[in-house]
């Protein structure tokens, strides 16, 4: 049925000693081409180029961000004499190339690097997006091509500033280029205390006041904004956002970011923010992300059908565009910006900052529901394709927030990419995930859940509802708002949320 396919990083190592030519003494030139090994065509790529001292090299006239540049497939490098080290990538669906070359005086040469495809996610129906991109508009299309990202809501306004103060709004808010790449000009970001949240798919920037500094007094106006704009999407952009239980209670969460921008290529740059977590329970580089996953499991256990999300933060965090990404499964021939978001809403989703999965449960993608009468058992055959550069020891099925199956990778491969049967005798949910073993950072992939409804009642956990009520009371206790009107508005939404969670605890049908 579904096989397992993996790969490891391919190291392209070469010493290129370049011939003498008509260039300045102490410098040389190298024309670098990158080609798709299968198609034989030039491939846009991202390059991390460093001197032998580890200093990043900026490439003129190309989109440069942090330690890398986006290249349309070929670049003329004009460099001082010396040794240079490079990493070349075209997103996670291709093998990468690393190596070094030497520039001698007067060098003038041309070299071609070929990248092999390791997975073809669109061919299997999965299309990539990045929910947190802050790059300049002029760089976006090439950066998306270089890292093979298909959908981007580009953040161009926030509560702090807007790109549109001195520019007219675009007549067309969604841009399509090529056959299958799309971006929206008017994504927004609210990073007031209590958030942050991403705001997507509005026809114009939200007219929310610069003050207050806290998100809470603005949740009433945000509810009105959502009523007025059916396509509005709100993403909780930090797993520890203080106002998460209030946003949930008010129906203002469309997705929850389990892979935020603090997960970076070579480190976890987490700083204390929002609700604190117990570091004795969530240790090391994995700690913040493991806490995020557990919060997401509580969201599902509390009765919400909300998909996970991911965002690189490229433009503020050092990550390349698409480092953390969302894949949405689309029907053949149904590729488009609106179709992508509709698939997202239906939960046909995986998120990743490393491994790639294409999972099914009884032939259905994530977001699928299985129903049965009271007293019946639902049995799911969970399977997936897997592609990974990094070491994975175990692949897992999470059922109602607990590990149902943790299978050694080699055993899972021997079983043709299938897990042991996952059985439900009561309503619940399950998802699959895989985590990488890395010394300095944390990479993982997770699917959105499948849902099981037995006897017509969805599962609501009393413990998870209590988890969010406790979070709410902790938020209320630390909140300090001096302005009387703002305090009144904040107290009103806290009271509304408190009533919601108390009712959910009383109506819970699971521990």
C-alpha positions as CSV (number, residue, x, y, z in Angstrom):
1,X,0.0,0.0,0.0
2,X,2.1,2.9,1.2
3,X,5.8,2.3,1.4
4,X,8.5,4.0,3.5
5,X,11.1,6.0,1.8
6,X,14.0,7.8,3.5
7,X,17.2,9.6,2.6
8,X,20.2,11.1,4.3
9,X,21.9,14.4,3.6
10,X,24.1,14.1,0.5
11,X,27.5,15.8,0.8
12,X,28.8,17.3,-2.4
13,X,32.4,17.9,-1.4
14,X,34.9,19.2,-4.0
15,X,38.0,21.4,-4.1
16,X,37.7,23.6,-7.1
17,X,41.1,25.1,-8.0
18,X,40.2,27.7,-10.6
19,X,42.2,28.6,-13.7
20,X,43.9,31.9,-14.3
21,X,41.7,34.5,-16.2
22,X,41.1,38.2,-16.8
23,X,40.2,39.3,-13.3
24,X,41.8,41.4,-10.7
25,X,44.8,40.1,-8.7
26,X,43.8,38.5,-5.4
27,X,40.3,37.7,-6.7
28,X,38.5,35.1,-8.9
29,X,35.2,34.2,-10.4
30,X,33.1,31.1,-10.4
31,X,29.8,30.6,-12.3
32,X,27.8,28.3,-10.1
33,X,24.8,26.5,-11.6
34,X,22.4,24.2,-9.8
35,X,20.4,21.6,-11.8
36,X,17.5,19.3,-11.1
37,X,19.1,15.9,-11.6
38,X,15.9,14.3,-13.0
39,X,14.6,17.1,-15.1
40,X,18.0,18.4,-16.2
41,X,16.7,22.0,-15.7
42,X,18.1,24.9,-13.7
43,X,16.8,24.8,-10.2
44,X,16.3,27.9,-8.0
45,X,18.2,27.4,-4.8
46,X,19.3,28.7,-1.4
47,X,23.0,29.0,-0.7
48,X,24.8,29.4,2.6
49,X,28.3,30.6,1.6
50,X,31.0,31.2,4.2
51,X,34.7,32.0,4.3
52,X,37.1,29.6,5.9
53,X,36.6,31.7,9.1
54,X,32.9,31.0,9.0
55,X,31.9,34.6,7.9
56,X,28.7,34.5,5.7
57,X,29.3,35.9,2.2
58,X,26.5,38.2,0.9
59,X,25.7,37.9,-2.8
60,X,25.0,41.3,-4.6
61,X,21.7,41.9,-6.3
62,X,20.1,38.8,-4.8
63,X,17.8,38.4,-1.8
64,X,20.1,37.9,1.2
65,X,18.8,37.1,4.6
66,X,20.9,36.4,7.7
67,X,23.5,33.8,6.4
68,X,22.0,32.8,3.1
69,X,20.8,34.0,-0.3
70,X,18.2,33.0,-2.8
71,X,19.4,32.3,-6.3
72,X,17.4,31.8,-9.5
73,X,19.5,28.8,-10.6
74,X,22.8,30.3,-11.6
75,X,25.0,32.9,-10.0
76,X,28.3,34.5,-10.9
77,X,30.4,34.5,-7.7
78,X,33.2,37.1,-7.6
79,X,35.3,36.4,-4.6
80,X,38.6,37.2,-3.0
81,X,41.3,34.6,-2.9
82,X,40.7,31.9,-0.3
83,X,38.7,28.8,0.7
84,X,34.9,28.9,0.8
85,X,32.4,26.5,2.3
86,X,28.8,26.1,1.0
87,X,25.5,24.5,1.7
88,X,23.0,24.4,-1.1
89,X,19.3,23.5,-0.7
90,X,16.0,23.6,-2.6
91,X,13.6,22.9,0.3
92,X,13.2,19.6,2.1
93,X,12.0,17.6,-1.0
94,X,15.5,17.6,-2.5
95,X,18.8,16.2,-1.3
96,X,21.1,19.0,-0.2
97,X,24.7,19.6,-1.2
98,X,27.6,20.7,1.0
99,X,31.3,21.2,0.2
100,X,34.0,23.7,-0.4
101,X,36.0,25.3,-3.1
102,X,39.2,27.4,-3.4
103,X,39.5,30.7,-5.3
104,X,43.0,31.4,-6.6
105,X,44.2,34.6,-8.1
106,X,42.5,35.4,-11.4
107,X,40.3,32.3,-11.4
108,X,37.5,32.1,-13.9
109,X,35.6,28.8,-13.9
110,X,32.1,27.3,-14.1
111,X,30.7,24.4,-12.1
112,X,27.4,22.7,-11.9
113,X,25.8,21.0,-8.9
114,X,23.0,18.6,-9.4
115,X,20.3,18.0,-6.7
116,X,18.3,14.8,-6.6
117,X,14.6,14.8,-5.7
118,X,13.9,12.8,-2.5
119,X,10.2,13.4,-2.4
120,X,7.6,14.9,-4.7
121,X,5.0,16.2,-2.3
122,X,2.8,17.9,-4.9
123,X,2.7,14.7,-7.0
124,X,1.4,12.9,-3.9
125,X,-1.2,15.7,-3.3
126,X,0.6,17.8,-0.6
127,X,1.3,21.5,-1.1
128,X,3.6,23.6,1.2
129,X,3.0,26.9,2.9
130,X,4.7,29.1,5.5
131,X,2.5,31.1,7.9
132,X,5.1,33.5,9.1
133,X,7.0,35.4,6.4
134,X,8.3,39.0,7.0
135,X,10.5,39.4,3.9
136,X,10.5,42.4,1.6
137,X,7.9,42.1,-1.1
138,X,10.5,42.4,-3.9
139,X,12.3,39.3,-2.6
140,X,9.3,37.1,-2.1
141,X,8.8,35.3,-5.4
142,X,12.5,34.2,-5.7
143,X,12.7,33.2,-2.1
144,X,9.6,31.0,-2.5
145,X,11.0,29.4,-5.6
146,X,14.4,28.8,-4.0
147,X,12.9,27.0,-1.0
148,X,10.0,25.4,-3.0
149,X,7.2,27.0,-1.0
150,X,3.8,27.3,-2.7
151,X,1.6,29.4,-0.4
152,X,2.6,32.4,1.7
153,X,0.5,35.0,3.5
154,X,3.0,37.8,3.5
155,X,3.0,39.9,6.7
156,X,2.9,43.5,5.7
157,X,1.2,45.1,8.7
158,X,1.1,44.8,12.4
159,X,0.1,46.8,15.5
160,X,3.5,48.4,15.3
161,X,3.8,49.4,11.7
162,X,2.3,49.0,8.2
163,X,3.9,48.9,4.8
164,X,0.7,50.5,3.5
165,X,1.0,53.8,5.3
166,X,2.6,55.5,2.2
167,X,1.5,53.1,-0.5
168,X,-2.0,52.3,-1.9
169,X,-3.4,48.9,-1.2
170,X,-2.9,46.4,-4.0
171,X,-5.9,46.0,-6.4
172,X,-5.3,42.2,-6.3
173,X,-4.6,40.9,-2.8
174,X,-3.7,37.4,-4.0
175,X,-0.9,37.0,-6.5
176,X,-0.5,33.8,-8.6
177,X,2.8,33.2,-10.3
178,X,3.9,30.2,-12.3
179,X,1.2,27.5,-12.3
180,X,1.1,26.7,-8.5
181,X,2.6,29.5,-6.3
182,X,0.4,32.0,-4.5
183,X,0.9,34.8,-1.9
184,X,-1.4,37.2,-0.2
185,X,-0.2,40.8,0.2
186,X,-2.1,41.7,3.4
187,X,-1.3,39.2,6.2
188,X,-1.1,40.9,9.6
189,X,0.5,40.2,13.0
190,X,-0.7,41.3,16.4
191,X,2.2,40.9,18.9
192,X,0.6,42.7,21.9
193,X,0.9,41.2,25.4
194,X,-1.3,38.1,25.5
195,X,-0.6,37.1,21.9
196,X,0.9,37.0,19.4
197,X,-1.6,36.1,16.7
198,X,-1.4,36.0,12.9
199,X,-4.3,37.5,11.0
200,X,-4.8,36.2,7.4
201,X,-7.0,36.6,4.3
202,X,-8.5,40.1,5.0
203,X,-9.2,42.3,2.0
204,X,-7.5,45.2,3.9
205,X,-5.4,45.6,7.1
206,X,-7.5,45.4,10.3
207,X,-8.3,48.8,11.7
208,X,-7.3,48.1,15.3
209,X,-6.0,50.9,17.4
210,X,-2.3,51.2,18.2
211,X,-3.2,51.2,21.9
212,X,-3.8,49.3,24.2
213,X,-0.7,47.3,24.6
214,X,-2.6,44.2,25.7
215,X,-4.6,42.0,23.3
216,X,-7.4,41.3,25.7
217,X,-9.4,44.6,25.4
218,X,-9.4,44.1,21.6
219,X,-10.9,40.7,21.5
220,X,-14.4,42.1,21.3
221,X,-13.6,44.1,18.2
222,X,-11.7,41.1,16.8
223,X,-14.9,39.0,17.2
224,X,-16.8,41.6,15.2
225,X,-14.0,41.6,12.5
226,X,-14.3,37.8,12.2
227,X,-18.1,38.0,11.9
228,X,-17.7,40.6,9.1
229,X,-15.1,38.6,7.2
230,X,-16.0,34.9,6.6
231,X,-12.5,34.1,5.3
232,X,-10.6,35.6,8.2
233,X,-8.1,33.2,9.7
234,X,-6.5,33.6,13.1
235,X,-3.4,31.6,14.0
236,X,-2.1,31.5,17.6
237,X,1.5,32.3,16.6
238,X,3.3,31.4,19.8
239,X,2.5,28.2,21.8
240,X,2.7,30.0,25.1
241,X,0.4,32.9,24.2
242,X,-1.2,34.1,27.5
243,X,-4.6,34.6,26.0
244,X,-4.9,31.2,24.4
245,X,-7.7,29.9,26.6
246,X,-9.6,33.2,26.1
247,X,-9.1,33.1,22.3
248,X,-10.3,29.5,22.3
249,X,-13.4,30.3,24.3
250,X,-14.3,33.2,22.1
251,X,-14.0,31.1,18.9
252,X,-10.9,33.1,17.7
253,X,-8.5,30.3,17.0
254,X,-8.3,28.7,13.5
255,X,-4.9,27.1,14.0
256,X,-2.3,26.7,16.7
257,X,1.4,27.0,15.9
258,X,3.3,23.9,17.1
259,X,6.4,24.9,15.1
260,X,7.1,28.5,15.7
261,X,10.1,30.6,14.6
262,X,12.2,30.0,17.7
263,X,12.9,26.6,16.3
264,X,15.9,27.4,14.1
265,X,18.3,25.5,11.8
266,X,21.1,25.3,14.3
267,X,19.6,26.2,17.7
268,X,16.4,26.7,19.7
269,X,16.2,30.4,20.4
270,X,13.4,30.2,23.0
271,X,13.1,33.1,25.5
272,X,10.6,33.1,28.3
273,X,7.4,34.4,26.9
274,X,3.7,34.1,27.9
275,X,2.7,31.2,30.1
276,X,5.7,29.6,31.7
277,X,6.2,25.9,31.7
278,X,7.9,23.5,34.1
279,X,11.5,23.1,32.8
280,X,12.0,20.1,35.0
281,X,9.3,18.4,32.8
282,X,10.3,19.9,29.5
283,X,14.1,19.5,29.2
284,X,16.7,20.8,26.9
285,X,16.3,21.9,23.3
286,X,13.1,19.7,23.0
287,X,11.5,21.4,26.0
288,X,9.6,24.3,24.4
289,X,8.4,22.3,21.4
290,X,7.3,19.4,23.6
291,X,5.3,21.8,25.7
292,X,3.8,23.2,22.6
293,X,2.8,19.7,21.5
294,X,1.2,18.9,24.8
295,X,-0.8,22.2,24.8
296,X,-2.0,21.2,21.3
297,X,-3.1,17.8,22.7
298,X,-5.0,19.6,25.4
299,X,-6.8,21.7,22.7
300,X,-7.9,18.6,21.0
301,X,-8.9,16.8,24.2
302,X,-10.9,19.9,25.2
303,X,-13.1,19.2,22.1
304,X,-11.7,21.6,19.5
305,X,-11.0,20.6,15.9
306,X,-8.1,22.9,15.2
307,X,-5.2,22.0,12.9
308,X,-1.6,22.6,13.8
309,X,0.4,25.2,12.0
310,X,4.0,26.2,11.4
311,X,5.9,29.4,10.5
312,X,9.6,30.2,9.8
313,X,9.6,33.8,10.9
314,X,11.9,34.5,7.9
315,X,12.6,38.2,8.0
316,X,12.8,38.5,11.7
317,X,14.1,35.0,12.7
318,X,17.3,33.8,10.9
319,X,15.4,31.0,9.3
320,X,15.1,30.6,5.5
321,X,11.6,31.0,4.1
322,X,9.8,27.7,4.5
323,X,12.1,26.3,7.2
324,X,9.0,25.4,9.3
325,X,6.1,24.7,6.9
326,X,2.6,23.5,6.6
327,X,1.6,20.9,4.0
328,X,-2.0,20.7,3.0
329,X,-3.4,17.8,1.0
330,X,-5.4,18.8,-2.0
331,X,-7.5,16.9,-4.5
332,X,-5.9,16.5,-7.9
333,X,-6.6,19.5,-10.1
334,X,-7.8,21.6,-7.1
335,X,-4.6,23.6,-6.6
336,X,-5.2,27.3,-5.7
337,X,-4.9,29.8,-2.8
338,X,-8.5,29.4,-1.6
339,X,-8.4,25.6,-2.1
340,X,-5.2,25.5,0.1
341,X,-6.9,27.3,3.0
342,X,-10.0,25.2,2.6
343,X,-7.9,22.0,2.9
344,X,-6.2,23.6,5.9
345,X,-9.6,24.3,7.6
346,X,-10.6,20.7,6.9
347,X,-7.5,19.5,8.8
348,X,-5.8,17.8,5.8
349,X,-2.5,18.9,7.3
350,X,1.0,18.0,8.3
351,X,3.6,20.4,9.8
352,X,7.3,20.0,9.6
353,X,10.7,21.6,10.0
354,X,12.6,18.5,8.9
355,X,11.0,15.1,8.0
356,X,8.2,14.8,5.5
357,X,5.2,12.5,6.0
358,X,2.2,11.6,3.9
359,X,-0.1,9.8,6.3
360,X,-3.4,8.0,6.0
361,X,-5.8,6.3,8.3
362,X,-8.0,3.7,6.6
363,X,-7.2,5.4,3.3
364,X,-8.2,8.9,4.6
365,X,-5.9,11.9,5.1
366,X,-5.7,13.8,8.4
367,X,-8.9,15.6,9.3
368,X,-11.0,12.5,8.4
369,X,-13.8,11.3,10.8
370,X,-14.8,7.7,11.6
371,X,-18.1,7.1,13.3
372,X,-19.7,4.1,15.0
373,X,-22.7,3.2,17.2
374,X,-22.4,3.0,21.0
375,X,-20.6,-0.2,22.0
376,X,-18.8,-0.7,18.7
377,X,-15.1,-0.5,18.2
378,X,-13.3,1.5,15.5
379,X,-10.0,0.1,14.3
380,X,-7.6,2.3,12.3
381,X,-4.8,1.2,10.0
382,X,-2.3,4.1,10.3
383,X,0.3,4.3,7.6
384,X,2.5,6.9,5.9
385,X,5.3,7.6,3.5
386,X,8.3,9.2,5.3
387,X,11.3,11.1,3.9
388,X,14.0,12.4,6.3
389,X,17.5,13.8,6.2
390,X,18.0,13.5,10.0
391,X,18.1,10.5,12.2
392,X,14.8,9.2,13.5
393,X,14.7,6.5,16.0
394,X,11.0,6.1,16.5
395,X,7.7,7.0,14.8
396,X,4.7,7.4,17.0
397,X,0.9,7.4,17.1
398,X,-0.6,9.7,19.6
399,X,-4.1,8.8,20.8
400,X,-6.1,11.2,23.0
401,X,-2.8,12.9,24.1
402,X,-0.9,9.7,25.0
403,X,1.5,7.6,23.0
404,X,-0.4,4.7,21.7
405,X,2.4,3.2,19.5
406,X,6.1,4.1,19.5
407,X,7.8,2.0,16.8
408,X,11.4,1.8,16.0
409,X,12.0,3.1,12.5
410,X,13.5,-0.1,11.2
411,X,10.5,-2.1,12.5
412,X,8.1,0.3,11.0
413,X,9.9,0.0,7.6
414,X,9.8,-3.8,7.8
415,X,6.1,-3.4,8.3
416,X,5.7,-1.5,5.0
417,X,5.2,1.9,6.6
418,X,2.2,0.7,8.8
419,X,1.7,1.0,12.5
420,X,0.0,-1.5,14.8
421,X,-3.8,-1.2,14.7
422,X,-5.1,1.8,16.7
423,X,-8.4,0.9,18.4
424,X,-11.1,3.1,19.8
425,X,-13.9,1.9,22.1
426,X,-14.9,5.5,22.9
427,X,-14.7,8.8,21.0
428,X,-11.3,10.4,20.6
429,X,-8.7,11.4,18.1
430,X,-5.2,10.3,17.0
431,X,-2.3,11.6,15.0
432,X,1.2,10.6,13.9
433,X,4.5,12.2,14.6
434,X,8.2,11.7,14.2
435,X,11.0,13.5,16.1
436,X,14.7,13.8,15.1
437,X,17.7,13.2,17.2
438,X,19.9,16.3,17.0
439,X,22.4,17.8,19.5
440,X,21.7,21.6,19.0
441,X,18.2,22.0,17.7
442,X,14.8,20.2,17.4
443,X,13.1,19.0,14.3
444,X,9.9,17.1,14.0
445,X,6.8,16.4,11.9
446,X,3.3,16.0,13.0
447,X,0.0,15.4,11.3
448,X,-3.3,16.9,12.2
449,X,-5.6,14.4,13.9
450,X,-8.2,12.0,12.7
451,X,-11.4,12.0,14.7
452,X,-13.5,9.1,16.0
453,X,-17.1,9.7,17.2
454,X,-18.8,6.7,18.9
455,X,-22.4,7.0,20.0
456,X,-22.7,10.5,18.4
457,X,-20.7,12.3,21.2
458,X,-17.3,13.9,20.6
459,X,-14.7,13.5,23.4
460,X,-14.3,16.3,25.9
461,X,-11.7,15.7,28.6
462,X,-12.4,17.2,32.0
463,X,-8.7,17.4,32.8
464,X,-7.9,19.4,29.6
465,X,-10.8,21.8,30.2
466,X,-9.5,22.3,33.7
467,X,-6.0,22.8,32.3
468,X,-7.2,25.8,30.3
469,X,-9.4,27.2,33.2
470,X,-6.3,27.1,35.4
471,X,-4.3,28.9,32.6
472,X,-7.1,31.5,32.4
473,X,-7.0,32.2,36.1
474,X,-3.2,32.5,36.0
475,X,-3.5,35.0,33.2
476,X,-6.2,37.0,35.1
477,X,-3.9,37.1,38.2
478,X,-0.9,38.5,36.3
479,X,-2.8,41.0,34.2
480,X,-2.2,44.7,34.9
481,X,-4.1,47.3,32.9
482,X,-4.1,50.9,34.2
483,X,-6.7,52.3,31.8
484,X,-10.2,51.9,33.4
485,X,-12.1,51.3,30.1
486,X,-9.5,48.9,28.8
487,X,-9.6,47.0,32.1
488,X,-13.4,46.8,31.9
489,X,-13.2,45.3,28.4
490,X,-10.5,42.8,29.5
491,X,-12.5,41.8,32.6
492,X,-15.6,41.2,30.4
493,X,-13.8,38.8,28.0
494,X,-12.1,37.0,31.0
495,X,-15.5,36.5,32.6
496,X,-17.0,35.2,29.3
497,X,-14.1,32.8,28.9
498,X,-14.4,31.6,32.6
499,X,-18.0,30.8,32.1
500,X,-17.1,28.9,28.9
501,X,-14.5,26.7,30.6
502,X,-16.6,26.1,33.7
503,X,-19.4,24.9,31.4
504,X,-17.0,22.7,29.4
505,X,-15.8,21.1,32.6
506,X,-19.3,20.4,33.7
507,X,-20.2,18.8,30.4
508,X,-17.0,16.8,30.0
509,X,-17.5,13.1,29.1
510,X,-13.9,11.8,29.6
511,X,-11.4,12.1,32.4
